[in-house]
Amino acid sequence: MMQLFKNLFGGQVDGMMLAQSQELKEYAQIELLAYFAEPTAPHDSTAQRAWNRVLPKPYPDMLARFQKQGWLAPAGNGYQVTAQGRPFVEAYRRRTEEAKRTAMQGVHDALAQMMTSEALTIRRQYENRTPLGKADWTGPEPPMNHSAVTRRIFFLDHWLFDGLSPETVKWLKLYAAEEHLWGAFWRLDPAQIPPQVAQELAHPELDIVEAVYWRAHAIVLLVDNQETWQRVKGGDHVRRLEIVGVNDEHTCEHCRQHLGKQYLVARVPELPHRGCTSPYGCRCRYEPVLEAIEEIPLMAN
């Protein structure tokens, strides 16, 4: 009750208590404060409206409150956390890092048993505890069948695994499944890569961290492309798929000749391209081409 009184009427606030609180409207304040750890402009109007739903006061009032408390100061075209406010930010960051480690370990353990639905539940519970319902490192809101698509990784039998031992395939699939489940990609520390995996996935043009990263990336892209193709093959509103992807110095000529081209769903080239010679592997993906209204055949009544 005392904290609510302070929030409403502007008394001195215990920043460390907010950083450690389990109440959303309290720790959300330190999450917002942490956004200004470096000189940063305020959020745009759309983001401010989202913040307004979880803060005890409107966004501009909270910035004014932070300044009154001595936690925030103007910096250029934005604001920056002061020395007085930094301990609260650091304490909150330690808390969020621990929450991230716990969630990632929980997902890892669930996926190691191929329990993809449980893994997705852990992800959602973790994100639901963040002020805006999404961590800054995780992917977009997962679709309803996300865990089912992730599960397909464990049962893939594909030329991407040619020449690899069952142990390396199992390890690589788990790494890829974690990234797919979170909707995010990250590079491992070399010490996290088993010696056998490092030996089998060694690439003459990449260090082992990059070689493992891009191989897992290809697996994630494979199941997402398969899901896209299966989703549209029986529909009436999508008859074509466009092949899109990265076009940079690492894109091979085989992939480049397909970029931007559209194909009938039944005739689209299979991805990943077998002829890809990029050290990163094929990074092409399918993009459904929505038909214009006048192109969609009308069904008879």
N, C-alpha and C positions, 0 to 999 in steps of 0.2 A: 504493500500500500504506500509506504514511504517513497519507494522508487517511482510509482505511478504519479505521486504528487510532484516529485521533482521533474519528471518528464513533461508534465502538463504545465507547470508554472515556472520552470526555468531555474531551479535551485542547482547547487553544485552537484555534479553527477560523478559517481564512482566508475571511471572508465574501465578499470580492471574487472569490476563486477559485471559490467556489460559484456566484456570480452569472454567471460567464463559462464555467462548465464545460459540457461536452457530455454529461455523465453524468446521466441522469434523476434518480437518487436524490440527486444533489448540487444541481442547480438547482431541484428541487422544493422544497427547503428554503427557498430565497429566495422562490419563488412563494408559499409559505405565509406567510412572514414579511411579504411585501408586502400580504397580506390585511388586516393590522393597521396599515396606514399611517395610518389614522384610528382613533380609539377604537372597537373592534368586539368583540362577543361571539364566543366560539369557535363553530365550526360545530356543527350538530346531530349526533346520534350516527350517522345514516346517512351524512352527508358525511364524518365522521371515519373511518368504516370505509373509504371510498373513498380517503382520504388515506393510510391505513395501508398500502395496497398499493404506494405509490410512495415512501414515506419510509423512511429507514434505521432509525427507531425509531417506536414507537406515537405517535400524535398528542399525547396529554398529555405524554409524555416530551420530544417536540420543543419544546413550548412551555416546558417547564422548562429545556431546553437553551438556548433563545434567551434566557431570563432570566439564566441563569448566565453566558452570554457577554456580557451587558449590551446585547443588541439589542432586548429587549422588556421592557415594564414594565406592571404592572397599571394599568388606567384605567377607573374606574367598575365596571361589571359585565363588563368585558372586558379587552382589552390594547391597547397602542399601541407602535409602533416608536419606539425611542429615537433620540437624535441620533447615537449610535454606530452604530446599525444602518441609519440612513437612507441613507448612501452606497451600501450594497449594494442596497437596494431601488431607488434611482434608477438605478444601473448596470443592474440587471436589467430595469427598465422601458424603458430605452433599447434594450436588446437585443430585448425583445418587440415594441416598436414597429417596429423595423427588420424583424423577421421578418414582422410583419403587413403592412407596406408591400410587402415583396417578394412575399408570397403574393397580395395583392390585385392587384398589377401583373401577376403571372403569370396569374391568373384573367382579368383584363381582356384581356390579349393573346390568350389562348386563345379567349375568347368573341368577340373581334373577328373571329376566323376561323371562328366557329361550331363550335369544337371543344369541345363541352360535356363529353364524357367526360374529356378531358384536364384541363379546368378543375376538374371534380369531384375528380380525382386530386390536383391541387394543393391543393385545400381539405382533403382527407383527410390528406395528408402533413403539412400545416401543423398541423392539429388533433391528429394523432397525436404530434407533438412536444411538446404541452402536457402538463403532469403528469397531468391527469385526462382527457386525450383530447378536450377541448373548450375552445375559447377563451371568455372571458366575454362576447364580443360576437356570436358566431355563433349560428345557429339550432340547432334540435334535430337529432339524428342523421338524415341524409337517407335516404329510402327507396331501394330498389334502382333504381327507374326515375327517380330525381331528375334526372339529366342529360338524360334523354329529354324530360321535362316542360319543363325549362328550354329545350331546343332548340325546342320549339313556339313560343316567343315570337317567334323570328326569322321564322316563317312565318305569323304571324297576319294575317288580313285581316278587320278588324272596324271597326264604326262608331266605336270609340274614336279611330281615326286619321283620321276624316273631316276634311277641310280642311287637313291637314298635308302639307307637302312630303315627298318621298321622303327627303331628307337629314335632316329632323327626325325622321321615323319611324325611320330607321335608328339615329340617336343615342339616341332614347328607348328603343328596344327593347334596345339594348346596356346602358343604365343599368338597366332593369328586369331583364334577364337576370342581371346581376351580383348584384343584390339577391336574386333567386330562388335563384341558385346557392348563395349564402352563407346563405340563410334568414334574412336580416337586412335592415333598412331603415336608411338613413342619408341625411342631407341634404347636398347638395353646397355647396361654396363658390361664391358667385356667379361668380367668375372661371372656374370649371370649366364653365359653361353657355355654349355658343356664342351669339353675338349673334342669329343667325337663329332658333335654338331659343327663346331668350328672347322674341323678338318674336312668334313663332307661338303660344307657350304662355302668353303674358301673360294674367292673369286680373284682373278689376276688384276682386275681394275678397281676393286673395292676393298676397304678394310672389312674385317669380319662383322663389325657392328652394322655397317651399311649393307653388307651382303645379306645378313639375316633379316634386317629391317625390310629390304625390298622384296625378299622372297615371301615374307609374311604378308606384305602389302598386296602382292599378286594373288595370294590365296583369298584374301578378303574381297578383292575386286572380282575374282572369279565367281564367288557365291552371289555377290550382289548383281553381277551381270546375268547370271543364270536366273535369279529371281525376277529381274526386269523382263527378260525374254519370256519366261513362263507366265508372268502376270499379263502381258499384252497379247500373247499369241492367239488367245481365243476371244479377244474383245472386238467390238465394232468401231470404237472411237480411235483406235490406233492401228494403222496399217503399215506404218514405216518406223524404222529405227534409224537414228543418226549416230554415227560413231564419233565421239568427241574424246578429247584427252589433252594431255600436255604436249605442247610443241616447243621444245627447247633444244639445247645443244646435245641432250641425251636421247632425243627421240630419233629412232632409226628411220631409214627411208621406207622400209616396208610398212611401218605404222603410219608414217606421214602421208602416204598415198591414200590412206583410207579416211583420214581426219576430215570431218565436215561433210562426208558423203552420206546419203540416205539410201536405205535398202528396204524392200518389202520384208516384213517380219520373218516370213518363211525362208528368205534368201539371204539374210544378213550373215556376213562372215562370222565364224565362231571366234569368240574372245576367250582367253588371250590369243593373239596371233602367234602361230607356231613359227612364223618366219621372223619374229622380232629378234633383233640383235643388240638391243640396248643393254648395257650393263645393269640397268635398273629393272629390266623386264618390261613387258607390255603394260602400258598404263592407260590403254584405251577402255572406254566404257560405252554402254548403250544409253542413248537418250531418246525416250519416246517422242514421236512427232505427232502432236495433237492435230486432228483434222479440223479444218474450218467448218463452221456450221453447214455451209452449202455443200460441203464435200461428204457429209455423213448421210448415208441413205436412210430415208424415212421408212419406218416400219408401218405396214398397213394395219388399220384398226381391226 
